[in-house]
Every structure is written in C-alpha cells, then in structure tokens.
Amino acid sequence: MEYFDSHYDAIIIGIGAMGSATLYKLASRGYDICGIEQFNIAHNKGSSHGETRLIRKAYFEHPDYVSLLHKAYEEWEKLDEQSNQSLFTKNGMLLAGTHDSSLIQGLAACYSEHDLPHEVMDVTEAQQRWPQIKLPDNVEVYYDPIAGYLRVEECVHQFCRLATENGADLFTNEKVTDWSSNNGTFRITTDKRTLFTERLIITCGAWSKAFLNNINLKLGVLRKVLFWYDTDDLKPFQPVSFPSFLIESDGNGFYGFPAINDAGVKVGEHYQKQLVSHPDNLDRKIHKKEVKPFSNFVEQTFPLLNTYPSKGEVCMYTMTKDEHFIIDRHPDYKNVVIGAGFSGHGFKFAPVIANILTDLVIDGTTTYPIELFQLSRFTQ
C-alpha cells in the first residue's frame, strides 16, 4: 500500500529557483508531481534569496545564452500575468569597464552577433544622465534599456503557489537521506517518509556535489556577501530614476540594484572566490573586513549614499570550472535529470531551465540548445 500512496510521475529534490519553476511546469502539464525541500520555501540558506537578481539579454559570458534569454523573458512576463504580481521590473542597466575588460569585450561581441537594443556612451554622458553615479575616467559605458531585476523570493513563492494549485505536493523542512534505483523505479527516502517514482529531477544547488558524489561533478561552492546602503533621501535611487548596474574597476566588479525598500541600494561582488568545504559549514556571519571594499566602492561611485551598510546577507555560488551551467541526464540513470552549477548567474534563466528539465525527464531530449551545459564537456 505504501508504494501506491507514495508514487509520483516525477519527484524534484531541491525547491529553489530551478526546482520551484520545474515543479510548476510539470504540474501545469498535468503530471502527478512532488517537490522536496530541506528548508522552508524561499529560505535564506542557499542561493535564491537577497530580494533581487539581475536579468538582461546582452550576455557577455557567452552569446549562446541569448536565445535562452529570449524565452526566459517571455516566461517571466507570463509569470507576472499568472501571479498578478510585479516580479520583473525593466529599469535598465548601466555596465561600465575598461576597454580590455571581459565585460566590455564580451558585450561588444554579444552586440555584434545579436540585434539587441543598447546605447554606448562616455563617462561624461553617463554622469549627465545619472548624476547620482560617479564613474572612473578610464571606463567605457553601455546602457541596456531592457535589463532589470527579478524579485527573487517572491518568484519562488509564486512558482510554488501555482504548482500546488495545479495539484503538486510540496514537502518542506524535509531532508532526503538516500535515493536508489531498482529496475527503473527510484526510491527516495527522507527523514519523514519514503517516496517512489520513475523520473527524478535533482536541483539541489550548493548541495548538488555532495548529493551526487558518485559522478564527481567537480563543483566548487563559494561564499558571497551582499550589502545594502541607504541615505536620508532614497528618491534618486528608486527604480524609476536609477538603473541596475555592473561596474568593473581595478580588477574587481560590483553589481547592484535600485532601492526597492528602506534598506537602500543593494551591492554585490561577482569575482572574489572564497571556497566553502560544504554548504552545511557556511560561515553566515558577516565580518568587519568584508565591509571595507564594498564601502570603498560605494563612497567612490555613489557619493550620496551612506558608506556603512544598512544590512548584509550571506549566500552561495555553486561554480563549474568554466562557469557554465550543468543541465543534463545522469550518466548512469537516463530518467534522472540534473540542474546544477549555476555559477552565480543562473536565476534569470529559471523558467526556461524548467522547460528544459521537463523535456529531458519526460521526453529524454529537448529542442533547446544545451550543448554548452552537458556533462560530457568535463571529460573531453
């Protein structure tokens, strides 16, 4: 009786950005689906928290991402409509770096290959348009008018809400302790129950390496800090007048978002690497020495803001060697699909990655271009 009561068409382990979007996609297609999350929904223990994430089509990391982003934009706009929420805001994005930086070289390559709206300007023009921003004299500036940000926790909440309304089961604060295969049926054991399925999707974020140690994913987990900076008058920094940004200078790069609440402007840093031995051992305390480089950047770039943060948070990047994603079928089990290694830039792709994971677990293949993300690239 246990088997029939606990059997699903598919089970998803890990309900962050990718897992929640895939849970909704499968449920909306009529599959009997469940998701298992070791924490609560939209928790602050992993990589899908901190209020906002950037979204842009002009992708300096690799031009092949652009076709996926066209679809991602459609899916995010659809989620706005379905949820009756404002989850996706196009407030534009300022990108600045030296001529030989990976940022500027990558943007130039992307815009030469893809017909995407953009403006190129010098520092004087940029500072006339946004007088609340001060840039180094030696940078080149692009402006992306269709970029913006996503409200990250609310996106995950809405995916889960829509999934359960379409019949999905969702088990939270429940840890998977083991999974095994017997003649094509997978047995998933948690600290509360046992479940069965013929299709398994693993989207465990920073826990993916430990959870899939039999295939040696070679993933590195990085500890990252985020800070918010306020001032007495945040009006110049609200989305209507202040763009999202990515600014490279002196070998470092800081990105950030407009003030969407009283905490102020959010600032993150993308390039420093502080490895974590295991996500369960993450140091969640913010240390005084970590504040200084952020505050120096804010003082130089946004002179109207206070130079000490109003708050801070810690999150994780789960990195592959080449910083591209892993989206593939398990090498030993054709009905196990993996989404991992999103390397600090994956959230914006969540709904289109959900389409891909759904295709792979149901049909065994997909029409989306995923050659860049296959596991075989690490063994070639």
N, C-alpha and C positions, 0 to 999 in steps of 0.2 A: 504493500500500500504506500510505503514511503516514496518509492520511485515515481509513481503516478502523481502523487500530491506535490512532488518537488521537481518535476521535469519541465524544462522550458525549451522553446525553439532555439534560443540563444541566451547566453549569460555574458554580462560585461563585468569585469573586475577593475575597479577604479573609476569613480564618477566625478572626475574633474571636468575640464573643458571638453576634451575629446570624448570621454566616456558619457557625459551627460548629453552631448549632441547626438552621439550614436544611439543612445537609449531612446531618444525622441524619434530619430529617423526610423529605427526598426519598429517601434511601437506604432508610428503613424502609417506604416506599411502593413499593419495587421498581424505582426508576429507576436507570439507569446514570449515576452522578454522580461528579464530581471537584471537589475544592477546591484552590485555590492560595493559599498564604500566603507573604508575602515574608520573614517571620521564622520562628522556631520556634513551636510551639503554646503558648498561654498565656504569651506573651512579655511583657516589661515596657516595650515601646516605644510602646504606644498608649493605649487607654482601658479595657481589660479586665484590669486587674491591681490589686494592692494588697490582696489577701486577701479583702475583703468588699465587698458592696454592699447597700444598704437595699432592703427590699421592704415595701410597705404598700398597702392598698386605699383608704384615705382620701386622696384625691389633691387637694391644694389647688391644683395647677397648672391643672386643668380637670376638671370632673365627668365628661366624656365618656370619660376614661381608665378609669373604674371597671369598665365592662363588660368591657374587655380584661383587667383585672387579675383578675376572677373566673376567667377561663380560664387566665391565667398561673399562678395559684395551683394549679389542677388539674394543669397541665403540670409545674410544679416538683415537686409531690408525686409525680407519676408518675416523674419522673427519679430521685428518691430511691429509689423501689422498683426501677426497672430497673437502676440502677447499684449498688445495695446500699451506698450511701454516705449520710452525713448532710450534705447540701448546703444544706438550707433549715432554718434554726432560727427558730422563733417565740419570741423572748424579750421581745416587746412594745417599744413605742416611746413615749418622752416627747417632746412637742412643746410648746414654750413661746415666746411672743412677746407684744408689746404688742397692745392691743385693735385698733388700726388697722393692724397689720402685714398684709402679703399672706398670711403664714402663717395667722394666726388668722382673718382674713376668709375665706380660701379653705377652711379646714377647716369653718367654720360653714356655708358654702354647700354643701359636699360632704355633710356630715351631715344637712342639711335635705332634701337630694334623695335620699340613699341610706340605706337601713336597714343601717347598719354598727355593730358593737359599739364603744363608746368610753366614756370617763369624762371628765368635766370637773371640775377641782379647782383650788383656790387654791394659792398658793406654800407656805403652811404645811402643807397636806395632802400636797403632793408631797414636801416635805422630811422629813416624818414617815415616809413610805413608803420613801424613798430617802435616808437620812441622809448618804450619800457624795456627794450632789449639793447644791450651793448655787445658788439662782436669784435673779435680780434681783427686787426687791419689786414692780415695776410690770408683771410679765408675767402673762398668762393661760395656763393649762396644760391640755392634752389628753393623755390616755393612750390609745394604740391597742394593745389586747391581742393582736391578730392580726398585727401587724407583726413584722419581724425582719430577718434578713440572709441573704445567699447567699454561699457560698464560691466566689469568682469564678473563680480559676484552675482549681479542680477541676471546676467546672461545664463550662468549655470543654473540659477534658481528657475528661470523660465523654461529652459530645456527640460529640467526635471518635472516641473509642473505640467507641461504639455505632454510629456511622456506618460506620466501616471494617469492623466485624463484620457489618454489613449490606451490604457489598460496595463501599462508596465508596472511591475512590482519593484520596489526600491528598498533595499536593506541597508541601513546606515549604522554607524558606530559598530561595525561588524567586520572582523578581520579574517581573511582567508588564510587558513593554516596549511592547506595542502590541496593539490589537484592532481588527478591521474586519469589515464585513459585505459579503457577496456573494450576492445572490439569496436572502436569508433564512438563510444559513449564516454563522456568526461564526467568524472565525479569531483565536485568541488566541495571541500569541507571547510566550514567556517567555525568560529568559536561559539556559534549558536545553532547551526543546522548543517544538513547535507543536501546538496542540490545536484541535478543531473541535466546534461544537455549534449547535443551532437555538434554544437557550434559554440566556440568560446572566443571572446574578444578581450585582450589584455591591454589596458590603458592605465598603467599604474604610476606614471610619472617618474618621480625620483626613486621609487621602489622597484622599477622595472628590472634593473640589473640583478638585484637580489632575488626577485621573483622568478626570473628566467635564467638563473645562473648556469643551467645545463647547456645553453647555447652561447654563453660568453659574449654578451652584447657589446662589451668594451665601452660602456657608458661612464662618463665622469659626472659627478654631481657637484655643482658649485654653489657656495653660499653667496647670496647677494643681498644688499641692503637698499632700502628706499627711504627717502626723506621728503617731508612736506615743509614749505616755507610760506609764512603768512606776512601780513603787514596791516596797518590800520585801515587802509583803503584797498580792497582787492578788486575793485571795479575794473581797472586796466588789465587785469589778469583773468577775467572771465572769458568763457569760450567765444562770445560774440566779438571780442576785440583782441584775443591773444591766441596764437596758434600753438599746436603741439610742436615739439622741436627735437632735433638731434644735432648736436654741435660737437665736432671733433677739434681738439686743440691740444698741442703739446703732448701728443701720444696718448691722449685719453679721449673718451667720448661720453658725453652726458646727454640723456634724453629726458623728456618730460611733457607735462600736460598742464592745461589751464586749471585755474581754481574752480572746482565744481562744488566746493563747500568751504566752511570757515577754516579748514586746515591749510588751505592755500595751494600754491603751485607744487606739484609732485615732481621730484627729480630722481632719476635712476642712473646707473652707470653700467655699461654693457661689456667692457673689455677686461677688467681685472678678474683674475682667476684664483679663488680660494677654495680648494678642494675639500669635500666632506667625505669622510670614510664610509658613512652610512647615513641615510636621511633621518633615522631614529636618533642619531647622535648630533644633529644640527645644533649649533650654538645659536639660540634665539635671542640672546642678549645683545643689544647694540652698545658698542664700546666707544669711548670718547674719541679715540684716534681715528675712528671711521668717519666721524662727522666732518673733520677738517677739510679734506679735499672737496667735499660737496659744498661746504660753506664758502670755500675759496672761489669755487666756480660761480655760485650764486652771487657773491659780492662783486665779482668781475662782470657778470653777464646781466644780472637783474638788480641794479643798484637801489631800486625802490623797495625790495623785499628785505625783511629781517634776515640776518646772516646766521641765526641759530634756528634749527628746525623746530616746528611746532609739534611734530611727531615723527616716528620712524617705525619701519617694519622690516622683517627678515623674510626672504623667500629663497627658492632654489631654482637653478637652471639644471636641466639634465642634458648633457652635451654629448654629441657624437664627435668623432675625430675630425670630420670635415664640416661639422656644424649644420649638416642637412638632416632631415628627419629620417626615422625608420618607420615605414609603412609597408608591411609585407606579411606573408603567411609564414607560420612557424616551419622551419626546415624539416622537422620530424612529424608534424601533425598538420595535414592540409586544411583541417577545419578549425585551427587556432590561428587567429589573426592578431598581429601586434601593431600598436601605435605607440611609439616611444621616441625619446631623444629629440625633443622639440626645441632644444638649444636656445631658449630664451626669445624665440621669435615665432612660436607656433600658434599662439592663441587666436590670432586673426583668421587662421585657416580652419578653425574648429568645425564649422558646419559642412565644409567641403570635404574635410578629412572624414567626417562621419559618413558622407556619401560613399567614399572610397572603402572604408572599413565594412560598411554594409554590403557593398558589391562583392568584396573579397570573401566575406563569410557566407554569403548566400549563393553567389554565382561562381566563386573561385577566381574571378578575374574582374577587371574594371576597364572602362574606356578612358579614364583619366590618365594623364601622363605621370607615371610614378617610377620610372626607371631611376631617377635621381635618388630615390628613397629605399631602394631594395637592399636587403641584407648582403647579397652577393658582392656588392662593391667592396666590402671589407676583406674578402678572400681572394680578389682578383690580383 
